[in-house]
């Protein structure tokens, strides 16, 4: 597809990762591939350049500005310049890569084959989503000496290749929003688009919206702008700064959907402009009597997913559940020692608890109202992962014996009933020790054999639900993971047994990873909880510690206890 993979490869590269070194807020930029849509003169390669350097410079030129990849095209022979039609896929390799001559002799002394050897860290696919990878890559490039004595490439690859540094310099993340009917919330779909030029950015962002969600979220979110909706004319700014988004194809669409479309557009364009956005449908306001929109005018979609300030979180300590807010045991048998609590999870509204307790050599799941006896449900095993609540207070998931994703649903008659989850795509990756729902319910994060995975939740009711499109995040650099939680809809915090980088922040697609300060922590770290607008709480060998941002020194949690495991609702 995008490269030839070899099992035996003599690498001449150094280890690296898909990290972007500095934090920044997402900025929306062009949806085109760099080098495809800008006008710039492309200079000829340096006179007398050797074929190894020629190929290296060709890769370095992939993302340089220029109409129709002009900068890279300059390294091709005349026929290649005329006929090369690169795809929209972009393979990202580590900065350190090698170019060596192929050992197979060539019949023509004026023809050589140069092998590009490196590490493939991911692909920017055709819908501008990052797909993580870590594998050996080998690219064969044929070069030929021209009549003027200069070496030129004669078989340019169909897929584009670029180094990690060039990608980071030229691309930035765009959180495109798509609507989830199951949670009445908008889900961010991370895309990567070129950073320059900045002209015409709103139109390019709208192109991404109209194209629909990425493969990783297909079937999870709704494409409100699918066919027959189109962008009528160019998105443009008026003299007073108003941004006009003209749509067509919305005849017969009800006002509720029109309001959702307006929210999707405003949420996705918020990184482009702070001006008001005028959304039109066939020349008239998309939403009657509301032609112009600003971010603060949107309804609070997903407000029910936010944690109440009255819910400080809980922790399990010595088989009991206590409050993170004051350290006191919670009411009922979960707090007074009536159960031997292994792990627990509180519903988002704070009213219910799901508890794994140990009885007679096995563990069992109990679910019920906080402060009351928690009835046993029909689920037991040698191990049960810490429960996780799907958005709302009527569905709990856990993993039995690291193999079976179990789903308990509250029926109208008040009984907790098991329903199936098609989790084969995820369970075939290995034993699952931890599973966490994102707060919008669109994804799950899983710890599988000490590594971090994310999958999308497809389907909503009955037995139709499945976990699809599993993605392995930072497969080379993120190892020995023991716990994970969602810091935001598209960002995770994972803890590992590492002594140097015990707490890690990673994007939902694995493109970026940052380490938190390890000061004050006493390895091993074994637990973490996180939530939007909440302090991150981690559990180490001595107790609980809190921090809010990267670089911050960890501080003792006020009611820390040795061997405590913290958890926010969800």
Residue pairs with C-beta under 8 A, 6 or more apart in sequence:
1 89
1 159
2 89
2 91
2 120
2 123
2 159
3 91
3 120
3 137
3 138
3 139
3 159
4 137
4 138
4 139
4 140
5 135
5 136
5 137
5 138
6 136
6 138
9 117
9 136
9 138
10 117
11 98
11 117
11 118
11 119
11 136
12 97
12 98
12 100
12 117
13 94
13 96
13 97
13 98
13 117
13 118
13 119
14 94
14 96
15 476
16 94
16 95
16 96
16 119
16 121
16 164
17 121
17 474
17 476
17 477
17 513
18 92
18 121
18 122
18 132
18 164
18 474
18 510
18 511
18 512
18 513
19 477
19 512
19 513
19 514
20 168
20 511
20 512
21 168
23 514
23 550
24 172
25 271
26 172
26 173
26 174
26 175
26 271
27 172
27 174
27 195
27 271
28 174
28 193
28 201
28 205
28 268
28 269
28 271
28 272
29 171
29 172
29 174
29 193
29 194
29 195
29 196
29 198
29 201
29 204
30 37
30 193
30 194
30 195
30 196
30 197
30 200
30 201
30 204
31 128
31 191
31 193
31 204
31 205
31 207
31 208
32 193
32 194
32 204
33 88
33 90
33 160
33 194
34 62
34 63
34 64
34 65
34 170
34 171
34 194
35 61
35 62
35 63
35 64
35 65
35 66
35 68
35 69
35 70
35 71
35 72
36 67
36 68
36 69
37 67
38 65
38 66
38 67
38 196
38 197
39 66
39 67
40 64
40 65
40 66
40 67
40 70
40 71
41 66
41 70
42 61
42 64
42 66
42 70
42 71
42 73
42 74
43 74
44 74
45 54
45 57
45 74
45 75
45 150
47 150
48 149
48 150
49 57
49 150
49 151
50 151
51 101
51 112
51 114
51 143
51 151
52 99
52 100
52 101
52 114
53 99
54 75
54 114
54 143
54 151
54 152
54 153
55 75
55 99
55 114
55 116
55 141
55 143
55 153
56 97
56 99
57 75
58 72
58 75
58 141
58 153
58 156
59 93
59 97
59 116
59 161
59 162
59 163
60 163
60 166
61 71
61 72
61 74
61 75
62 69
62 71
62 72
62 90
62 160
62 161
62 162
62 166
63 162
63 166
63 167
63 169
63 170
63 171
63 194
64 71
64 72
65 71
65 196
65 197
66 72
66 73
69 84
69 86
69 160
72 156
72 160
73 80
73 81
73 84
74 81
75 152
75 153
76 84
76 152
76 153
76 154
76 156
77 144
77 146
77 152
77 153
77 154
79 154
80 152
80 153
80 154
80 155
80 156
84 156
85 158
86 156
86 157
86 158
86 159
86 160
87 126
87 158
87 159
87 160
88 126
89 123
89 124
89 125
89 126
89 159
89 160
90 123
90 124
90 159
90 160
90 161
90 162
90 167
91 120
91 123
91 137
91 159
91 160
91 161
91 162
92 120
92 121
92 122
92 123
92 124
92 162
92 163
92 164
92 167
93 118
93 119
93 120
93 121
93 137
93 161
93 162
93 163
93 164
94 118
94 119
94 121
94 163
94 164
95 163
95 164
95 165
96 118
97 116
97 117
97 118
97 119
97 163
98 116
98 117
98 118
99 114
99 115
99 116
99 117
100 114
100 115
100 117
101 112
101 113
101 114
101 115
102 112
102 113
102 114
102 115
102 140
104 113
106 112
106 113
108 144
110 144
110 145
111 142
111 143
111 144
111 145
111 154
112 142
112 143
112 144
112 151
113 140
113 141
113 142
113 143
114 140
114 141
114 142
114 143
115 138
115 139
115 140
115 141
116 137
116 138
116 139
116 140
116 141
116 161
117 136
117 137
117 138
118 136
118 137
119 134
119 135
119 136
119 137
120 133
120 134
120 135
120 136
120 137
121 132
121 133
121 134
121 164
122 130
122 131
122 132
122 133
122 510
122 511
123 130
123 131
123 133
124 130
124 131
124 167
124 171
124 192
125 131
125 214
125 215
127 191
127 208
127 211
127 214
127 215
128 174
128 191
128 192
128 193
128 208
128 214
129 189
129 190
129 191
129 192
129 214
129 215
129 216
129 509
130 190
130 192
130 509
130 510
130 511
131 471
131 509
132 471
132 472
132 473
132 474
132 475
132 509
132 510
132 511
133 475
134 475
134 476
139 157
139 161
140 155
141 153
141 155
141 156
141 157
142 153
142 154
142 155
143 151
143 152
143 153
143 154
144 151
144 152
144 154
145 151
146 152
162 170
167 192
169 195
170 194
170 195
170 196
171 192
171 193
171 194
171 195
172 192
172 193
172 195
173 190
173 191
173 192
173 507
173 511
174 190
174 191
174 192
174 193
174 205
174 208
174 268
174 271
175 188
175 189
175 190
175 191
175 268
175 271
175 490
176 188
176 189
176 190
176 191
176 205
176 208
176 209
176 213
176 268
177 186
177 187
177 188
177 189
177 263
177 264
177 267
177 268
178 186
178 187
178 189
178 212
178 213
178 217
178 221
178 222
178 223
178 224
178 264
179 185
179 186
179 187
179 221
179 222
179 224
179 260
179 263
179 264
179 301
180 186
180 187
180 220
180 221
180 222
180 440
180 441
180 442
181 222
181 460
182 391
182 441
182 460
183 302
183 305
183 391
183 440
183 441
183 442
184 301
184 302
184 304
185 301
185 302
185 305
185 391
185 440
185 441
186 263
186 264
186 267
186 301
186 302
186 440
187 217
187 220
187 221
187 440
187 442
187 489
188 489
188 490
189 213
189 214
189 216
189 217
189 221
190 490
190 507
190 508
190 509
190 511
191 208
191 214
192 511
193 204
193 205
193 208
200 235
201 272
202 235
202 237
202 243
202 245
202 269
202 272
202 273
203 231
203 234
203 235
203 236
205 268
205 269
205 272
206 231
206 235
206 245
206 265
206 269
207 231
208 268
209 225
209 264
209 265
209 268
210 225
210 229
210 230
210 231
212 218
212 223
212 225
212 226
213 220
213 221
213 223
215 469
216 456
216 469
216 471
216 509
217 442
217 456
217 469
218 469
219 456
219 458
219 459
219 468
220 442
220 443
220 456
220 457
220 458
220 468
221 442
224 257
224 260
224 261
224 264
225 247
225 261
225 264
227 249
228 249
229 247
229 248
229 249
229 250
230 247
230 248
230 249
231 245
231 246
231 247
231 248
232 246
232 247
232 248
232 280
232 282
232 283
233 246
234 246
235 243
235 244
235 245
235 246
236 243
236 244
237 243
237 244
237 273
237 275
238 244
238 278
241 275
241 276
242 275
242 276
242 277
242 278
242 292
243 269
243 272
243 273
243 275
243 276
243 277
243 278
244 278
244 280
245 265
245 269
245 277
245 278
245 279
245 280
246 280
246 283
247 261
247 279
247 280
247 281
247 282
247 286
248 281
248 282
250 258
250 261
250 281
250 282
250 286
251 282
253 261
253 281
255 287
255 288
258 281
258 286
258 287
259 287
259 299
261 279
261 286
262 279
262 286
262 287
262 290
262 293
262 298
263 298
263 299
263 301
265 277
265 279
265 293
266 277
266 293
266 294
266 295
266 297
266 298
267 295
267 298
269 277
270 295
276 292
276 293
276 294
277 292
277 293
277 294
278 285
278 291
278 292
278 293
279 285
279 286
279 287
279 291
279 293
280 286
280 291
285 291
302 440
304 348
304 391
304 392
305 348
305 391
305 439
305 440
306 532
307 348
307 531
307 532
307 533
307 534
307 568
307 569
307 570
308 349
308 350
310 350
311 346
311 350
311 568
311 569
312 323
312 324
312 325
312 326
313 323
313 324
313 325
313 346
313 529
313 534
313 537
313 566
313 567
313 568
313 569
314 321
314 322
314 323
314 324
314 330
314 344
314 346
314 566
314 567
315 321
315 322
315 323
315 324
315 544
315 561
315 564
315 565
315 566
315 567
316 322
316 341
316 342
316 343
316 344
316 564
316 565
316 567
317 561
317 563
317 564
317 565
318 563
319 337
319 339
319 340
319 341
319 342
319 358
320 329
320 334
320 335
320 336
320 337
320 341
321 329
321 330
321 334
321 335
321 341
321 344
321 353
321 355
322 328
322 329
322 330
322 335
322 559
322 561
322 564
323 329
323 330
323 559
324 537
324 544
324 557
324 559
324 566
325 559
326 559
327 558
327 559
327 561
329 335
329 336
330 353
330 370
330 371
331 370
331 371
332 338
332 370
332 371
332 372
332 373
332 374
333 339
333 373
333 374
334 341
334 344
334 353
334 355
334 374
338 373
339 355
339 357
339 366
339 374
340 357
340 358
340 359
341 355
341 356
341 357
342 356
342 357
342 358
342 363
342 384
343 355
343 356
343 384
343 385
343 386
343 387
343 565
344 353
344 354
344 355
344 356
344 386
344 387
344 567
345 353
345 354
345 386
345 387
345 388
345 389
345 396
345 567
345 569
345 570
346 352
346 353
346 370
346 389
346 567
346 568
346 569
346 570
347 353
347 354
347 389
347 392
347 393
347 569
347 570
348 389
348 391
348 392
348 393
348 439
348 569
348 570
349 393
349 569
350 370
350 569
351 369
351 370
351 393
352 367
352 368
352 369
352 370
352 393
353 366
353 367
353 368
353 369
353 370
353 374
354 365
354 366
354 367
354 387
354 389
354 396
354 398
354 408
355 365
355 366
355 367
355 374
355 387
356 363
356 364
356 365
356 366
356 384
356 386
356 387
356 398
357 363
357 364
357 366
358 364
362 380
362 381
362 382
363 380
363 381
363 382
363 383
363 384
364 376
364 379
364 380
364 384
365 376
365 377
365 379
365 380
365 384
365 387
365 396
365 398
365 406
365 408
366 374
366 375
366 376
366 377
367 374
367 375
367 377
367 387
367 396
367 408
367 410
367 416
368 374
368 375
375 416
377 408
377 416
377 418
378 416
378 418
379 398
379 400
379 406
379 408
379 418
380 400
381 400
381 401
382 401
383 400
383 401
383 402
384 398
384 399
384 400
384 406
385 398
385 399
385 402
385 432
385 433
385 434
385 435
386 398
386 434
386 565
386 567
387 396
387 397
387 398
388 396
388 397
388 398
388 435
388 436
388 437
388 444
388 570
389 395
389 396
389 397
389 437
389 569
389 570
390 396
390 397
390 437
390 441
391 437
391 439
391 440
391 441
393 410
394 409
394 410
395 407
395 408
395 409
395 410
396 407
396 408
396 416
397 405
397 406
397 407
397 408
397 421
397 435
397 437
397 444
398 405
398 406
398 408
398 435
399 405
399 406
399 432
399 433
399 434
399 435
400 406
402 431
402 432
402 433
403 427
403 431
403 432
404 423
404 427
405 421
405 423
405 426
405 427
405 432
405 435
405 467
406 418
406 421
407 418
407 419
407 420
407 421
407 465
408 416
408 417
408 418
408 419
409 416
409 417
409 418
409 419
410 416
410 417
411 417
419 462
419 463
419 465
420 463
420 465
421 465
421 466
421 467
422 465
422 466
422 467
423 466
423 467
425 455
425 466
425 467
425 468
425 469
425 470
426 432
426 444
426 446
426 448
426 453
426 455
426 467
426 470
429 448
429 449
429 453
429 470
429 472
430 448
430 449
430 451
431 448
431 449
432 446
432 447
432 448
433 447
433 448
433 482
434 445
434 446
434 447
434 482
434 483
434 484
435 444
435 445
435 446
435 447
436 444
436 445
436 446
436 484
436 485
436 486
436 570
437 443
437 444
437 457
437 486
437 570
438 444
438 445
438 486
438 489
439 486
439 489
439 531
439 532
439 570
440 489
441 457
442 456
442 457
442 489
443 454
443 455
443 456
443 457
443 508
444 454
444 455
444 457
444 467
445 452
445 453
445 454
445 484
445 485
445 486
445 492
446 452
446 453
446 454
446 455
446 484
447 453
447 481
447 482
447 483
447 484
447 494
450 479
450 480
450 481
450 482
451 472
451 473
451 475
451 478
451 479
451 481
452 472
452 473
452 474
452 478
452 481
452 484
452 492
452 494
452 506
452 510
453 470
453 471
453 472
453 473
454 470
454 471
454 473
454 492
454 508
454 509
454 510
455 467
455 468
455 469
455 470
455 471
456 467
456 468
456 469
457 465
457 466
457 467
458 465
458 466
458 467
458 468
459 465
459 466
471 509
471 510
472 510
473 492
473 506
473 508
473 509
473 510
473 513
474 506
474 510
474 513
475 510
477 513
478 494
478 496
478 504
478 506
478 513
479 496
479 498
480 496
480 497
480 498
481 494
481 495
481 496
482 495
482 496
482 497
482 524
482 525
482 526
482 527
483 494
483 495
483 526
483 527
483 528
484 492
484 493
484 494
484 495
484 528
485 492
485 493
485 528
485 529
485 530
485 531
485 568
486 492
486 493
486 530
486 531
486 570
487 493
487 505
487 530
487 531
487 532
487 536
488 532
489 508
489 532
490 507
490 508
490 509
491 505
491 506
491 507
491 508
492 505
492 506
492 507
492 508
493 503
493 504
493 505
493 506
493 516
493 528
493 530
493 536
494 503
494 504
494 506
494 528
495 502
495 503
495 504
495 525
495 526
495 527
495 528
495 538
496 502
496 503
496 504
496 525
497 523
497 524
497 525
498 523
499 518
499 523
500 515
500 518
501 515
501 518
502 516
502 518
502 521
502 523
502 524
502 525
502 538
502 540
503 515
503 516
503 518
503 521
503 525
503 528
503 536
503 538
504 513
504 514
504 515
504 516
505 513
505 514
505 515
505 516
505 550
506 512
506 513
506 514
507 513
514 550
515 550
516 536
516 547
516 550
516 551
516 552
516 554
517 547
517 550
517 551
517 552
517 553
517 554
519 553
519 554
520 545
520 553
520 554
520 555
520 556
521 538
521 540
521 545
521 554
522 540
522 541
522 542
523 540
523 541
524 540
524 541
525 538
525 539
525 540
526 539
526 540
526 541
526 565
527 538
527 539
527 564
527 565
527 566
528 536
528 537
528 538
528 539
528 566
529 536
529 537
529 566
529 567
529 568
530 536
530 537
530 568
531 568
531 569
531 570
534 568
535 546
535 547
535 548
536 546
536 547
536 548
537 544
537 545
537 546
537 557
537 566
538 544
538 545
538 546
538 547
538 554
538 566
539 545
539 563
539 564
539 565
539 566
541 562
542 560
542 562
543 556
543 557
543 560
543 561
543 562
543 564
544 556
544 557
544 559
544 560
544 561
544 564
544 566
545 554
545 555
545 556
545 557
545 560
546 554
546 555
546 556
546 557
547 553
547 554
547 555
557 566
